[in-house]
Amino acid sequence: METALTPAARSHHSSPLLARSMNLHKVLDTLVNNLEGMAYRCLPDVHWTMRFVSQGCYKLTGYHALELIDNQTVSWERVTHPNDRIRVRGEILAAAAAEQRFTVHYAIQTRSGAIRRVKEQGVMVIDEGEQQVLEGFIEDVTEGFVTLEALAHAEARYRQIFEHARDGIFQTSQEGRYLSANPALARLYGYPTAEELITDLSDIDRRLYVQPQRRERFQKLMAAHGEVRNFESEVYRRDGSTIWISENAHSVRDAQGGFICFEGTVQDITERRSQREQLERQANYDSLTGLANRNLLRDRIGPAIAHAERMGHFLAVVFIDLDHFKLINDSLGHDAGDQLLVEIAQRMRNCVRATDTVSRHSGDEFVLLLNEHFRAHSVISHLQRVLKEINQPVILLGREFQVGASMGVALYPQDGEDAQSLLKHADVAMYAAKERGRNNFQFFTPELNKVADERLALATAMRAGLEHSEFTVAYQPKVDQHRRIVGVEALARWHSVQIGTVGPDRFIPIAEDTGLIGELTERILRQAFADAALWHGPQGAHLVIAVNLSARLFLADDLVLRVAALVRDSGLPPERVELEITEGVFLDDSARAISVLNAFKAQGFRVAMDDFGTGYSSLSYLRHLPLDTVKIDRSLVTDIESDDDVAMIARAMVGLCQNLRKTVVAEGVENQAQFDLLRSQGCDEFQGYLLAKPMDNAAFCQLLAQDGGFIRAPAAPKPSR
């Protein structure tokens, strides 16, 4: 039974419902209009004609709701970006036809012309008038789209880099499997594709690295530092060949710190490493002999000293200089000299242990580091073996040569506690070995150091003396059997401002060892030739001036031309110049020496053998050398008047020279008895303090002018009554 309501009752009952409906509509309107975006209802026509839009449209598009409804100002088709209109319409209508909801992303153009990215979600429904309409919501996703687009671009760039990088790029697991690899890494290891590399190279530790446990070292560095930089390794390629690589990698972890993978890059450094090794070899090894050079030698002395100190044994530093190497090198040529150095280097290398070092210091100088000797006697035995090997004959240009060596030894700790001291003292001892006849070894002593310091000071003063013209020429006359002056010997004299007067026996060897002999000789010859050219008078115009040439000067190829130029500049005829040489010139290469002397003879010079009788083979030279004069050494003149044996030797030598038609000069004649005896034996010329001491040019000119060029014997003392 239905209950009928009166109109008043019905009115009273519907009033709350209407109010509630109106309140809900107001709440819904407020909610929709405050959404961050635009709610809409539109027709699916060509303009997307809006029937309703929420107030969010203004913030989204710049248009008010009334401007969009019924296309009063602009249609939504116009708001949609032209590039997206066809796609958007197609996607929405397709979803509507399938009675499905749609979601579409596209761009719109705002009232100001700005481009925004939007996301539209909606559905096709039937409205109150039984008409199909679209209802949905459009929101601004520009910021998110830009981020996603940036990520997409970044991923694309990364992929581009990954695929086309010149360096290999990888990701590996902790167990040693490749998770990813780029084509460059595949090519590096000899695989056609990255996929084949990942499939085939499943155990990096055992199948990639040449050196065992190299992967383990990689992981330890990763665990300690989280990365590796310039991690160099030798690795196998697919075909079994090897290359050197450099890896830079780091650990990749998730937000909680969990390990994901190792990631990094690989470079092929085979060529770079080869170049580096070559540079290191050039910096540390001698290019000719392959021995350690002085740089590597100094690097090794420090650890060798520390080892010797720790173990309590000797360290021997041995300085070696090959005897007469320069003469062989200059006479046979540098190729033969190099061949000799290589041979000697190999011999010394064969004489030492793996713990020792053989180095080429410079030129023909070598240094040995001999470790772990507990007694000096074992050092001596070792050096005797080295010297014996060096002395073995060597064949150069089809000729057999025997080379000697002068060796100086300094021992740690007594002869020095650092590299510089040991090398210096070994060098000092080496010079002592040279002075003791060469082809031997000498140990360093404090006395040798004192001598070396004096030599160094003398060499320094000598250089200064040459710069300040401290060297002068003295002249000692030579007379014939009648005491008439027939020649003169030019002698170098030095009075140093720093150290006073220095004798030739001291400064000539220094000049030869330091290379100053050439400059010194040139200055003496220039002055002597200039003085001789000015000697006048019947006697002075014909005097022969004798000058000494060191054996060291014969190393120079232009010796003859230089001496000839000096004579020519002075105006002195070359036939008035006699060049005095010692037999040391012929010890190593007599053929070259004879060639030089013949060249001098061709220029018109006279040649004399000085100090004849002091060498072991002088007699054989007399038959072959282009000599004009032979000078009997003063050692065979001293005591000639009182020692029958000396007199007999002198008489034999004078007779031999006469038979070979050489002019014979006796030097060092100090008393009348020596003069008379030598004259009676047929000696041609005489020189010594009996006749005159060396004197300067002025004194010699005065001597030449008096007594008609004769040196008179002093009057005999009157007998006492």
Secondary structure, DSSP 8 states (H G I E B T S, - for coil): ------HHHHHHHHHHHHHHHHHHHHHHHHHHHTSSSEEEEE-SSTT--EEEE-THHHHHHS--HHHHBTTSS--HHHHB-TTTHHHHHHHHHHHHHTT--EEEEEEEE-TTS-EEEEEEEEEEEE-TTS-EEEEEEEEE-HHHHHHHHHHHHHHHHHHHHHHH-SSEEEEE-TTS-EEEE-HHHHHHTT-SSHHHHHHH---HHHHTBSSTTHHHHHHHHHHHHSEEEEEEEEEE-TTS-EEEEEEEEEEEE-TT--EEEEEEEEEE-HHHHHHHHHHHHHHHB-TTT--B-HHHHHHHHHHHHHHHHHHT-EEEEEEEEETTHHHHHHHH-HHHHHHHHHHHHHHHHHHS-TTSEEEEEETTEEEEEEEEESSHHHHHHHHHHHHHHHTS-EEETTEEE---EEEEEEEETTT-SSHHHHHHHHHHHHHHHHHTTSSSEEE--HHHHHHHHHHHHHHHHHHHHHHTT-EEEEEEEEE-TT-BEEEEEEEEEEEETTTEEE-HHHHHHHHHHHT-HHHHHHHHHHHHHHHHHT--HHHHTT-EEEEE--GGGGGSTTHHHHHHHHHHHHT--GGGEEEEE-GGGGSS-HHHHHHHHHHHHHHT-EEEEEEETSSSSHHHHHHHS--SEEEE-GGGTTTTTT-HHHHHHHHHHHHHHHHTT-EEEEE---SHHHHHHHHHTT--EEESTTT---B-HHHHHHHHHGGGGB-----------
